[in-house]
Structures are given as structure tokens and as C-alpha cells.
Amino acid sequence: MASRVYEALQDTRPDRKKLMELYLKQLQKEAPPTEHILVAIDHTAWERADAKTLQDRTHEYQRGVIVGQGYSTIAWISEALLKLGITPTP
């Protein structure tokens, strides 16, 4: 079973342009037209220099250059949350 999971992960390559279009479409649907859209973005590098199953290892910068995999997260911060005093933490 584990090998099928790795195969599925290996075959998954989302179309970035279509994914961004989907994000924009969802934001336009959810955010009121008068609201400024605020997003928080994070990029984290995981060191995986010796990983035999990770074919797409890259050189990532995180307190120096490491060999590993980079992961990014994008989060929409609603103005409603900000009005409640809920803010993202750095």
C-alpha cells in the first residue's frame, strides 16, 4: 500500500496556473467586494539530503543552503478576523 501512496504523490503535479485561477475565483466568491484581500505566505524548507524516495530534491535556502524539499502555504486573512482582533502570528 505504501508504494501506491508514493506513486500517487509522485504522479501529482498540479497545474499552477489553474490552481491560482481557482484560488482567485474562490476569493472573489467569499470576500465582499469592498474588502481588501490580505494573504499570508510561508515557505518552509525540509532538509532531505539522503532521501532515496524524493526525486525532486532541490537546493533550498533556509539559514544557509540545504538539499531538500520546499513547501509553501498561502492563507487568506479575512478582514472579519482582523476586526475581531485575530491576527496572524509571525
DSSP file with accessible surface (Angstrom, degrees, kcal/mol):
  #  RESIDUE AA STRUCTURE BP1 BP2  ACC     N-H-->O    O-->H-N    N-H-->O    O-->H-N    TCO  KAPPA ALPHA  PHI   PSI    X-CA   Y-CA   Z-CA
    1    1 A M     >        0   0  162      0, 0.0     4,-1.7     0, 0.0     3,-0.4   0.000 360.0 360.0 360.0 -42.2    0.0    0.0    0.0
    2    2 A A  H  >  +     0   0   63      1,-0.2     4,-2.3     2,-0.2     5,-0.2   0.881 360.0  55.4 -59.3 -38.3    2.8    2.4    0.9
    3    3 A S  H  > S+     0   0   73      1,-0.2     4,-2.3     2,-0.2    -1,-0.2   0.880 105.6  52.5 -65.1 -33.1    4.3    2.1   -2.6
    4    4 A R  H  > S+     0   0  167     -3,-0.4     4,-2.5     2,-0.2    -1,-0.2   0.885 107.8  51.7 -67.7 -36.4    1.0    3.1   -4.1
    5    5 A V  H  X S+     0   0   73     -4,-1.7     4,-2.6     2,-0.2     5,-0.2   0.941 110.7  47.5 -64.1 -45.4    0.9    6.2   -2.0
    6    6 A Y  H  X S+     0   0  131     -4,-2.3     4,-2.4     1,-0.2    -2,-0.2   0.907 111.5  51.4 -62.5 -39.3    4.4    7.2   -3.1
    7    7 A E  H  X S+     0   0  104     -4,-2.3     4,-2.1     2,-0.2    -1,-0.2   0.925 110.1  48.9 -63.3 -43.0    3.4    6.6   -6.7
    8    8 A A  H  X S+     0   0   53     -4,-2.5     4,-1.0     1,-0.2    -2,-0.2   0.923 112.7  47.3 -63.7 -43.3    0.3    8.8   -6.4
    9    9 A L  H  < S+     0   0  111     -4,-2.6     3,-0.4     1,-0.2    -1,-0.2   0.898 111.6  51.4 -64.2 -37.8    2.3   11.5   -4.8
   10   10 A Q  H  < S+     0   0   76     -4,-2.4    -1,-0.2     1,-0.2    -2,-0.2   0.872 110.6  48.1 -67.0 -36.2    5.0   11.2   -7.5
   11   11 A D  H  < S+     0   0  128     -4,-2.1     2,-0.7    -5,-0.2    -1,-0.2   0.638  88.9  99.7 -79.6 -15.4    2.4   11.5  -10.2
   12   12 A T     <  +     0   0   84     -4,-1.0    -4,-0.0    -3,-0.4    -1,-0.0  -0.651  36.4 154.8 -81.7 113.8    0.6   14.5   -8.7
   13   13 A R        -     0   0  152     -2,-0.7    -1,-0.0     2,-0.0    -3,-0.0  -0.791  30.4-150.9-135.9  89.1    1.8   17.7  -10.4
   14   14 A P        -     0   0   86      0, 0.0     2,-0.7     0, 0.0     3,-0.1  -0.331  24.2-111.3 -64.7 144.3   -1.0   20.4  -10.1
   15   15 A D     >  -     0   0   87      1,-0.2     4,-2.4     2,-0.0     5,-0.2  -0.661  27.2-153.9 -73.6 111.4   -1.2   22.9  -12.9
   16   16 A R  H  > S+     0   0  212     -2,-0.7     4,-2.5     1,-0.2     5,-0.2   0.884  90.2  51.3 -60.2 -40.9    0.0   26.1  -11.0
   17   17 A K  H  > S+     0   0  148      1,-0.2     4,-2.3     2,-0.2    -1,-0.2   0.943 112.3  45.9 -64.9 -44.3   -1.9   28.5  -13.3
   18   18 A K  H  > S+     0   0  141      1,-0.2     4,-2.2     2,-0.2    -1,-0.2   0.885 112.0  52.6 -64.9 -36.9   -5.2   26.6  -12.9
   19   19 A L  H  X S+     0   0   60     -4,-2.4     4,-2.4     2,-0.2    -2,-0.2   0.928 109.7  47.3 -65.3 -43.5   -4.7   26.4   -9.2
   20   20 A M  H  X S+     0   0   92     -4,-2.5     4,-2.6     2,-0.2    -2,-0.2   0.895 110.6  52.7 -65.2 -38.1   -4.1   30.1   -8.9
   21   21 A E  H  X S+     0   0  104     -4,-2.3     4,-2.5     2,-0.2    -1,-0.2   0.904 109.2  50.0 -62.4 -39.6   -7.2   30.7  -11.0
   22   22 A L  H  X S+     0   0  100     -4,-2.2     4,-2.4     2,-0.2    -2,-0.2   0.924 110.1  50.2 -64.6 -43.2   -9.2   28.5   -8.6
   23   23 A Y  H  X S+     0   0  103     -4,-2.4     4,-2.6     2,-0.2    -2,-0.2   0.937 112.4  46.9 -59.0 -48.0   -7.9   30.5   -5.6
   24   24 A L  H  X S+     0   0   91     -4,-2.6     4,-2.6     1,-0.2     5,-0.2   0.915 111.1  51.2 -62.4 -42.2   -8.9   33.8   -7.2
   25   25 A K  H  X S+     0   0  151     -4,-2.5     4,-1.6     1,-0.2    -1,-0.2   0.924 112.5  46.3 -60.9 -43.5  -12.3   32.5   -8.1
   26   26 A Q  H  X S+     0   0   84     -4,-2.4     4,-2.4     2,-0.2     5,-0.2   0.905 112.0  50.6 -67.4 -41.8  -12.9   31.3   -4.6
   27   27 A L  H  X S+     0   0   25     -4,-2.6     4,-3.2     1,-0.2    -2,-0.2   0.919 109.6  50.3 -62.1 -43.0  -11.6   34.5   -3.0
   28   28 A Q  H  < S+     0   0  146     -4,-2.6    -1,-0.2     1,-0.2    -2,-0.2   0.845 113.2  47.5 -64.2 -31.7  -13.9   36.6   -5.3
   29   29 A K  H  < S+     0   0  157     -4,-1.6    -2,-0.2    -5,-0.2    -1,-0.2   0.882 121.5  34.2 -74.8 -38.9  -16.8   34.4   -4.2
   30   30 A E  H  < S+     0   0  101     -4,-2.4    -2,-0.2    -5,-0.1    -3,-0.2   0.821 104.0  74.5 -88.8 -36.2  -16.0   34.6   -0.5
   31   31 A A  S  < S-     0   0   11     -4,-3.2     6,-0.1    -5,-0.2    47,-0.0  -0.663  85.2-116.2 -86.6 133.4  -14.6   38.1    0.0
   32   32 A P    >   -     0   0   65      0, 0.0     3,-1.9     0, 0.0    -2,-0.1  -0.322  28.5-115.2 -60.6 148.6  -17.0   41.0   -0.1
   33   33 A P  T 3  S+     0   0  137      0, 0.0    -2,-0.0     0, 0.0    -5,-0.0   0.741 115.4  54.0 -61.7 -19.9  -16.3   43.4   -3.0
   34   34 A T  T 3  S+     0   0  128      2,-0.1     2,-0.3     0, 0.0    -3,-0.0   0.516  89.6  99.7 -90.0  -5.0  -15.3   46.2   -0.6
   35   35 A E  S <  S-     0   0   24     -3,-1.9     2,-0.3     1,-0.0    -4,-0.0  -0.647  71.6-131.1 -87.7 135.6  -12.8   44.1    1.3
   36   36 A H        -     0   0  152     -2,-0.3     2,-0.6     1,-0.0    43,-0.2  -0.650  28.2-123.3 -75.7 138.9   -9.1   44.3    0.6
   37   37 A I        -     0   0   85     -2,-0.3     2,-0.5    41,-0.1    41,-0.1  -0.767  30.2-174.4 -91.5 121.2   -7.7   40.8    0.1
   38   38 A L  E     -A   77   0A  85     -2,-0.6    39,-3.1    39,-0.6     2,-0.4  -0.967   2.0-175.3-115.9 126.9   -4.8   40.1    2.5
   39   39 A V  E     -A   76   0A  59     -2,-0.5     2,-0.4    37,-0.2    37,-0.2  -0.943  16.1-147.1-122.5 146.6   -2.9   36.8    2.2
   40   40 A A  E     -A   75   0A  39     35,-2.8    35,-2.6    -2,-0.4     2,-0.4  -0.939  17.8-164.1-109.1 134.1   -0.1   35.4    4.4
   41   41 A I  E     -A   74   0A 124     -2,-0.4     2,-0.4    33,-0.2    33,-0.2  -0.966   8.6-179.3-123.9 136.0    2.5   33.3    2.6
   42   42 A D  E     -A   73   0A  84     31,-2.3    31,-2.6    -2,-0.4     2,-0.4  -0.995   8.8-167.2-133.2 140.8    5.0   31.0    4.2
   43   43 A H  E     -A   72   0A  87     -2,-0.4     2,-0.4    29,-0.2    29,-0.2  -0.998  10.2-175.6-127.1 127.2    7.8   28.9    2.6
   44   44 A T  E     -A   71   0A  45     27,-3.1    27,-2.9    -2,-0.4     2,-0.5  -0.978  12.8-149.7-124.0 135.2    9.5   26.2    4.6
   45   45 A A  E     -A   70   0A   8     -2,-0.4     2,-0.5    25,-0.2    25,-0.2  -0.887   6.1-158.4-104.9 133.3   12.4   24.0    3.5
   46   46 A W  E     -A   69   0A 152     23,-2.7    23,-2.1    -2,-0.5     2,-0.3  -0.960  21.0-127.5-110.8 120.7   12.7   20.5    4.9
   47   47 A E  E     +A   68   0A 132     -2,-0.5    21,-0.3    21,-0.2     3,-0.1  -0.489  41.8 155.9 -70.0 125.4   16.2   19.0    4.7
   48   48 A R    >   +     0   0  102     19,-2.2     3,-1.3    -2,-0.3    20,-0.2  -0.274   8.9 148.6-143.8  49.9   16.2   15.7    2.9
   49   49 A A  T 3  S+     0   0   42     18,-0.3    19,-0.1     1,-0.3    -1,-0.1   0.828  78.5  37.1 -61.0 -33.1   19.7   15.3    1.6
   50   50 A D  T 3  S+     0   0  148     17,-0.1     2,-0.3    -3,-0.1    -1,-0.3   0.324  81.1 131.7-104.1   8.2   19.8   11.5    1.9
   51   51 A A    <   -     0   0   14     -3,-1.3     6,-0.1     1,-0.2     3,-0.1  -0.447  35.2-170.6 -67.6 123.9   16.2   10.7    0.9
   52   52 A K  S    S+     0   0  200     -2,-0.3    -1,-0.2     1,-0.2    -3,-0.0   0.688  83.6  49.4 -86.8 -19.2   16.2    8.0   -1.7
   53   53 A T  S    S+     0   0   83      1,-0.1     2,-1.0     2,-0.0    -1,-0.2   0.494  89.4  85.8 -98.4  -4.8   12.4    8.3   -2.5
   54   54 A L    >   +     0   0   34      1,-0.2     3,-0.7    -6,-0.1    -1,-0.1  -0.783  48.8 171.9-101.0  95.8   12.4   12.1   -3.0
   55   55 A Q  T 3   +     0   0  144     -2,-1.0    -1,-0.2     1,-0.2     2,-0.1   0.784  69.6  61.3 -75.0 -28.4   13.3   12.6   -6.6
   56   56 A D  T 3   +     0   0   71      2,-0.0    -1,-0.2     0, 0.0    12,-0.1  -0.109  68.9 154.4 -95.9  39.0   12.6   16.3   -6.8
   57   57 A R    <   -     0   0  103     -3,-0.7     2,-0.3    -2,-0.1    12,-0.2  -0.389  20.4-175.4 -62.9 142.4   15.1   17.4   -4.2
   58   58 A T  E     -B   68   0A  57     10,-3.4    10,-2.7    -2,-0.1     2,-0.7  -0.851  35.0 -95.1-132.4 169.4   16.1   21.0   -4.7
   59   59 A H  E     -B   67   0A 149     -2,-0.3     2,-0.3     8,-0.2     8,-0.2  -0.813  48.9-172.1 -87.9 116.3   18.6   23.4   -3.2
   60   60 A E  E     -B   66   0A  31      6,-3.0     6,-3.2    -2,-0.7     2,-0.6  -0.852  19.8-133.4-111.7 146.9   16.6   25.4   -0.7
   61   61 A Y  E     +B   65   0A 174     -2,-0.3     4,-0.2     4,-0.2     2,-0.2  -0.894  44.5 138.5-103.6 118.1   17.7   28.5    1.3
   62   62 A Q  S    S-     0   0   67      2,-3.2    -2,-0.1    -2,-0.6   -18,-0.0  -0.696  90.8 -27.6-156.3  99.2   16.9   28.4    5.0
   63   63 A R  S    S-     0   0  229     -2,-0.2     2,-0.2     3,-0.0    -2,-0.0   0.940 141.0 -14.7  54.8  45.2   19.7   29.7    7.2
   64   64 A G  S    S-     0   0   27      2,-0.1    -2,-3.2     0, 0.0     2,-0.4  -0.461 106.2 -54.2 114.7 172.7   22.1   28.6    4.5
   65   65 A V  E     + B   0  61A 102     -4,-0.2     2,-0.3    -2,-0.2    -4,-0.2  -0.720  57.1 176.0 -90.0 131.4   21.6   26.3    1.5
   66   66 A I  E     - B   0  60A  32     -6,-3.2    -6,-3.0    -2,-0.4     2,-0.6  -0.895  31.6-121.1-127.7 159.5   20.3   22.8    2.1
   67   67 A V  E     + B   0  59A  48     -2,-0.3   -19,-2.2    -8,-0.2   -18,-0.3  -0.903  69.5  82.7 -99.0 123.7   19.3   20.0   -0.1
   68   68 A G  E    S-AB  47  58A   0    -10,-2.7   -10,-3.4    -2,-0.6     2,-0.4  -0.876  77.0 -53.6-179.8-145.1   15.7   19.1    0.4
   69   69 A Q  E     -A   46   0A  43    -23,-2.1   -23,-2.7    -2,-0.3     2,-0.4  -0.986  37.9-141.2-131.1 136.9   12.1   19.9   -0.5
   70   70 A G  E     -A   45   0A  16     -2,-0.4     2,-0.4   -25,-0.2   -25,-0.2  -0.780  13.7-167.1-100.5 140.8   10.4   23.3   -0.2
   71   71 A Y  E     -A   44   0A 111    -27,-2.9   -27,-3.1    -2,-0.4     2,-0.4  -0.992   3.3-164.4-126.5 135.7    6.7   23.6    0.9
   72   72 A S  E     -A   43   0A  83     -2,-0.4     2,-0.4   -29,-0.2   -29,-0.2  -0.928   3.0-165.7-122.5 147.1    4.7   26.8    0.6
   73   73 A T  E     -A   42   0A  86    -31,-2.6   -31,-2.3    -2,-0.4     2,-0.4  -0.992   2.3-166.4-130.8 137.1    1.4   27.8    2.2
   74   74 A I  E     -A   41   0A  83     -2,-0.4     2,-0.4   -33,-0.2   -33,-0.2  -0.993  10.9-175.3-121.8 128.1   -0.9   30.6    1.2
   75   75 A A  E     -A   40   0A  42    -35,-2.6   -35,-2.8    -2,-0.4     2,-0.5  -0.986  21.6-134.8-127.0 134.6   -3.7   31.7    3.7
   76   76 A W  E     -A   39   0A  84     -2,-0.4     2,-0.7   -37,-0.2   -37,-0.2  -0.747  16.1-153.6 -85.1 126.6   -6.4   34.3    3.1
   77   77 A I  E     -A   38   0A  21    -39,-3.1   -39,-0.6    -2,-0.5     2,-0.1  -0.892  14.9-144.0-104.1 106.8   -6.8   36.6    6.2
   78   78 A S    >>  -     0   0   21     -2,-0.7     4,-1.6     1,-0.1     3,-0.6  -0.423  13.4-131.6 -71.8 143.3  -10.3   37.8    6.3
   79   79 A E  H 3> S+     0   0   50      1,-0.2     4,-2.6     2,-0.2     5,-0.2   0.831 107.8  65.9 -62.1 -28.6  -11.0   41.4    7.4
   80   80 A A  H 3> S+     0   0   56      1,-0.2     4,-1.1     2,-0.2    -1,-0.2   0.902 101.3  47.9 -60.9 -38.8  -13.7   39.9    9.7
   81   81 A L  H <4>S+     0   0   71     -3,-0.6     5,-2.6     2,-0.2     3,-0.3   0.910 110.3  51.5 -66.9 -40.7  -11.0   38.1   11.6
   82   82 A L  H ><5S+     0   0   64     -4,-1.6     3,-1.5     1,-0.2    -2,-0.2   0.894 106.2  54.4 -64.6 -37.5   -8.9   41.3   11.9
   83   83 A K  H 3<5S+     0   0  171     -4,-2.6    -1,-0.2     1,-0.3    -2,-0.2   0.795 105.6  53.8 -66.2 -28.0  -11.9   43.2   13.2
   84   84 A L  T 3<5S-     0   0  132     -4,-1.1    -1,-0.3    -3,-0.3    -2,-0.2   0.452 122.8-108.5 -81.6  -3.7  -12.3   40.6   15.9
   85   85 A G  T < 5S+     0   0   58     -3,-1.5     2,-0.7     1,-0.3    -3,-0.2   0.605  75.5 137.8  87.4  10.0   -8.7   41.2   16.9
   86   86 A I      < +     0   0   95     -5,-2.6    -1,-0.3    -6,-0.2    -2,-0.2  -0.822  26.8 170.9 -92.9 114.3   -7.5   37.9   15.5
   87   87 A T        -     0   0   94     -2,-0.7     2,-0.1    -3,-0.1    -5,-0.0  -0.911  37.5-100.3-124.0 151.7   -4.2   38.4   13.6
   88   88 A P        -     0   0   69      0, 0.0   -11,-0.0     0, 0.0    -1,-0.0  -0.396  36.0-130.4 -66.1 146.0   -1.7   36.0   12.1
   89   89 A T              0   0  128      1,-0.1     0, 0.0    -2,-0.1     0, 0.0  -0.809 360.0 360.0 -98.1 140.7    1.4   35.4   14.2
   90   90 A P              0   0  176      0, 0.0    -1,-0.1     0, 0.0     0, 0.0  -0.220 360.0 360.0 -70.4 360.0    4.8   35.7   12.6
